[in-house]
């Protein structure tokens, strides 16, 4: 293993922000694989990460929402992060989730650093609905706890004002904001406020479930990066969409939105937790046994999995039509 991995240092000297600023492909949020006994299957985890990197992922965000961060013990978490770091071997950055209360978030951050991660995605604090002052202190303490750059994930009980994001952007070690709220008015005001107050670039990510559906709108307000759960089980479709967005190919973008992404979002909306469990079912449909989700999530209905398989076939047919110019 590379000596930098042993020391828990990032696998490259290039700053994480620089590597993510102009991504070569979608940002990959792998699922966490479990074996028949319910334990983490590290071989399957490595295979899933390897397939994603070889397919063209620009970064691997391991043990985050799609990766069931909430369901992993600290020991399992570190093993999964280390497996992703080893598998990517520095080809793309590895970002790990960190969350719960401040003390536990710091513990997960340090475990990720020891495992060789390049950065952290700061998940919302557990349960509490905190004031802006408390959220700011939480993220600042997390950023100060390790040398890893931090992307703050706003959603649910951690929604930030433009002023708070300005203060985060001024904080050493905090490099970006991932939005899981979907309020474009708020995001426009955040981007504008930071642009006017902070002299260096700050990263913005669209972190909504199936972010492709809203990414044309997010790009228009200055949010160029997005997470792609679809990349887990249909990387060809996710890559084609990413390339079409970058090339401003509205014809391909609209055809994939209308024929694949919108129907997928409508299918995903049929069950609670489907943003994870349906994605995991999709990975299994493509031939990699990553097991089922852990409670409190549940498996999607058999009919919904069948519809997902049909939708994946439809997505590939759309790609062929686009290539043939139909």
C-alpha positions in Angstrom: 0.0 0.0 0.0 1.2 3.5 -0.7 2.9 5.1 2.3 0.5 8.1 2.2 -2.4 5.6 2.7 -0.7 4.3 5.8 -0.4 7.8 7.2 -4.0 8.6 6.4 -2.9 11.4 4.0 -4.9 12.3 0.9 -3.8 10.2 -2.0 -2.8 13.2 -4.0 -1.2 16.5 -3.2 -3.7 18.3 -5.5 -6.4 20.0 -3.5 -9.8 18.2 -3.5 -11.5 21.4 -4.7 -9.3 21.6 -7.8 -9.9 18.0 -8.7 -13.7 18.4 -8.4 -14.1 21.9 -10.0 -14.2 20.6 -13.6 -15.3 17.0 -13.3 -14.6 14.5 -16.2 -17.7 12.6 -15.4 -20.5 12.1 -12.8 -19.9 12.0 -9.1 -20.3 8.4 -8.0 -22.1 7.6 -4.7 -21.7 3.8 -4.5 -24.0 1.6 -2.4 -22.6 -0.5 0.4 -22.6 -4.2 -0.3 -23.7 -6.8 2.3 -23.4 -10.5 2.1 -26.0 -13.2 2.8 -25.3 -12.9 6.5 -25.9 -9.2 6.5 -22.3 -8.3 7.1 -20.4 -5.8 4.9 -19.1 -7.6 1.8 -15.8 -5.7 1.1 -15.0 -7.7 -2.0 -18.4 -6.6 -3.5 -17.8 -3.1 -2.3 -14.4 -3.0 -4.1 -15.9 -4.5 -7.3 -18.7 -1.8 -7.3 -16.2 1.0 -6.8 -13.9 -0.5 -9.5 -16.7 -0.7 -12.0 -17.7 2.9 -11.3 -14.1 4.3 -11.7 -13.6 2.2 -14.9 -16.9 3.5 -16.3 -15.7 7.1 -15.9 -16.7 8.5 -12.4 -14.9 11.7 -11.6 -15.0 11.0 -7.8 -16.2 8.4 -5.3 -18.4 9.5 -2.4 -18.3 6.5 -0.2 -20.5 5.7 2.8 -22.8 8.7 2.2 -26.6 8.7 1.8 -26.7 6.1 -1.0 -24.1 4.1 0.9 -26.3 3.8 4.0 -24.0 5.8 6.2 -26.7 5.7 8.9 -26.5 1.9 9.0 -22.8 1.4 9.4 -20.8 0.9 12.6 -17.6 3.0 12.9 -15.5 -0.1 12.2 -17.5 -1.0 9.1 -17.4 2.6 7.9 -13.6 2.7 8.1 -13.2 -0.6 6.4 -15.4 0.6 3.5 -13.5 3.9 3.1 -10.2 2.1 3.1 -11.5 -0.4 0.5 -12.6 2.5 -1.7 -9.2 4.3 -1.3 -7.3 1.1 -2.1 -9.4 0.3 -5.1 -9.2 3.8 -6.7 -5.5 4.0 -6.0 -5.5 7.8 -6.5 -7.1 7.7 -9.9 -10.0 9.8 -8.6 -10.6 11.4 -5.2 -12.5 9.5 -2.4 -14.8 11.5 -0.2 -16.3 9.9 2.9 -19.5 10.8 4.8 -19.3 12.1 8.4 -22.3 12.8 10.6 -24.4 12.6 13.7 -23.5 15.0 16.6 -20.3 16.9 16.6 -18.3 14.4 18.7 -19.3 11.4 16.5 -18.9 13.4 13.3 -15.3 14.2 14.3 -14.7 10.5 15.1 -15.9 9.4 11.7 -13.9 12.2 10.1 -10.7 11.0 11.8 -11.5 7.4 10.8 -11.8 8.5 7.2 -8.6 10.4 7.4 -6.8 7.3 8.8 -8.2 5.3 5.9 -6.8 7.7 3.4 -9.8 9.6 2.2 -9.3 12.8 0.3 -12.2 14.7 1.8 -15.5 14.6 3.8 -19.1 15.1 3.1 -20.6 16.5 6.3 -24.0 15.0 6.7 -26.8 16.8 8.7 -26.5 16.5 12.5 -28.6 13.8 14.1 -32.2 14.6 14.9 -31.9 18.1 16.4 -33.2 21.2 14.6 -30.4 23.7 15.4 -30.1 27.5 15.0 -27.7 28.9 12.4 -25.1 29.7 15.2 -25.1 26.0 16.3 -24.8 24.7 12.8 -21.9 27.0 12.0 -20.1 25.9 15.1 -20.7 22.2 14.4 -19.3 22.4 10.8 -16.3 24.6 12.0 -15.4 22.1 14.7 -15.6 19.2 12.2 -13.4 21.1 9.7 -10.8 21.8 12.4 -10.7 18.2 13.6 -8.8 16.8 10.5 -6.7 18.0 7.6 -9.4 16.8 5.2 -11.4 19.4 3.2 -15.1 19.4 4.0 -18.2 19.7 1.8 -21.3 20.6 3.9 -24.5 18.8 2.9 -27.6 21.0 3.6 -30.9 19.2 3.8 -33.8 18.3 6.1 -32.8 19.7 9.6 -29.7 21.6 8.4 -30.9 24.3 6.0 -28.5 27.3 5.9 -29.0 31.0 5.2 -26.8 32.8 2.7 -25.0 34.6 5.6 -24.2 31.2 7.2 -22.8 29.8 4.0 -20.6 33.0 3.6 -19.2 32.2 7.0 -18.6 28.6 6.1 -16.9 29.6 2.9 -14.6 31.8 5.0 -13.7 28.8 7.2 -10.4 27.1 6.6 -11.0 23.5 5.4 -14.6 24.0 4.2 -14.6 23.9 0.4 -18.2 23.5 -0.7 -21.9 23.1 -0.2 -24.1 20.3 -1.4 -27.8 21.1 -1.6 -30.5 18.6 -0.9 -33.2 21.1 -0.3 -34.2 22.0 -3.9 -35.0 25.7 -3.2 -33.6 27.5 -6.2 -34.4 30.9 -4.8 -32.3 30.1 -1.7 -29.5 28.6 -3.8 -29.4 31.7 -6.1 -29.1 33.9 -3.0 -26.4 31.7 -1.5 -24.3 31.7 -4.7 -24.7 35.4 -5.0 -23.8 36.2 -1.4 -20.7 34.0 -1.4 -19.6 35.4 -4.8 -19.8 38.9 -3.4 -18.1 38.2 0.0 -15.5 35.5 -0.5 -12.5 36.0 -2.7 -11.8 32.3 -3.6 -13.9 29.8 -5.5 -16.4 27.7 -3.5 -17.9 24.5 -4.8 -21.6 23.9 -5.2 -23.3 20.5 -5.7 -26.8 19.5 -6.6 -27.5 16.7 -4.1 -31.2 16.1 -4.7 -32.2 12.5 -5.3 -31.8 11.8 -9.0 -30.1 15.2 -9.4 -30.1 14.9 -13.2 -33.8 15.8 -13.3 -33.1 19.3 -11.8 -29.5 19.8 -13.0 -30.3 22.0 -16.0 -32.0 24.5 -13.6 -29.1 24.2 -11.0 -26.5 24.9 -13.7 -28.3 28.1 -14.6 -27.9 29.5 -11.0 -24.2 28.5 -10.7 -24.3 25.0 -9.4 -22.3 22.9 -11.9 -21.7 19.7 -9.9 -24.2 17.0 -9.0 -24.4 13.5 -7.5 -25.6 10.7 -9.6 -27.3 7.7 -8.0 -28.2 6.4 -11.5 -24.5 6.0 -12.2 -24.5 3.1 -9.7 -26.7 0.9 -12.0 -26.7 2.6 -15.4 -23.4 4.4 -15.8 -23.8 4.5 -19.6 -27.0 6.6 -19.3 -25.5 8.8 -16.5 -22.4 9.5 -18.6 -24.3 10.3 -21.8 -26.4 12.7 -19.8 -23.4 14.4 -18.2 -21.7 14.7 -21.6 -24.8 16.2 -23.2 -25.1 18.7 -20.4 -21.5 19.8 -20.8 -21.9 20.1 -24.6 -25.2 22.0 -24.2 -26.8 19.2 -26.3 -30.4 20.0 -25.3 -31.9 17.4 -27.6 -30.1 14.5 -25.8 -30.7 16.1 -22.4 -34.4 16.5 -23.0 -34.8 13.0 -24.5 -33.2 11.4 -21.5 -35.1 13.6 -19.1 -38.4 12.8 -20.7 -37.8 9.1 -21.5 -35.7 7.9 -18.5 -35.1 10.3 -15.7 -38.7 11.6 -15.1 -40.2 8.1 -15.2 -37.4 6.9 -12.8 -38.2 9.7 -10.4 -41.9 8.8 -10.5 -41.0 5.2 -9.8 -38.7 6.2 -7.0 -41.5 8.2 -5.4 -43.6 5.1 -5.0 -41.8 3.9 -1.8 -40.1 5.5 1.2 -36.4 4.9 1.1 -36.4 4.0 -2.6 -33.7 6.6 -3.2 -31.4 4.0 -1.7 -33.2 0.6 -2.0 -34.3 1.0 -5.6 -30.8 2.0 -6.6 -29.4 -1.0 -4.8 -31.9 -3.2 -6.7 -30.7 -1.6 -9.9 -27.1 -2.6 -9.1 -28.3 -6.2 -8.6 -30.2 -6.1 -11.9 -26.9 -5.2 -13.6 -25.3 -8.4 -12.2 -23.4 -7.4 -9.1 -24.8 -8.9 -5.9 -24.6 -6.1 -3.3 -27.2 -7.6 -1.0 -30.3 -5.9 0.4 -30.6 -2.7 2.4 -30.4 -2.7 6.2 -33.3 -1.7 8.4 -35.0 0.6 8.8 -35.0 0.8 5.0 -36.9 -2.0 3.2 -36.6 -3.7 -0.2 -38.7 -2.4 -3.1 -41.8 -4.3 -4.3 -41.1 -7.0 -6.9 -43.3 -5.1 -9.4 -41.3 -1.9 -8.9 -38.0 -3.8 -9.5 -39.5 -5.2 -12.7 -40.4 -1.7 -13.9 -36.9 -0.5 -13.1 -35.5 -3.2 -15.3 -37.8 -2.2 -18.1 -36.8 1.4 -17.6 -33.1 0.7 -17.8 -33.8 -1.1 -21.1 -35.7 2.0 -22.3 -32.8 4.2 -21.3 -30.3 2.2 -23.3 -32.7 2.2 -26.3 -32.8 6.0 -26.0 -29.0 6.2 -26.1 -29.0 4.1 -29.3 -31.6 6.4 -30.9 -29.5 9.4 -29.9 -26.4 7.9 -31.5 -28.3 7.1 -34.7 -29.7 10.6 -34.8 -33.3 9.4 -34.7 
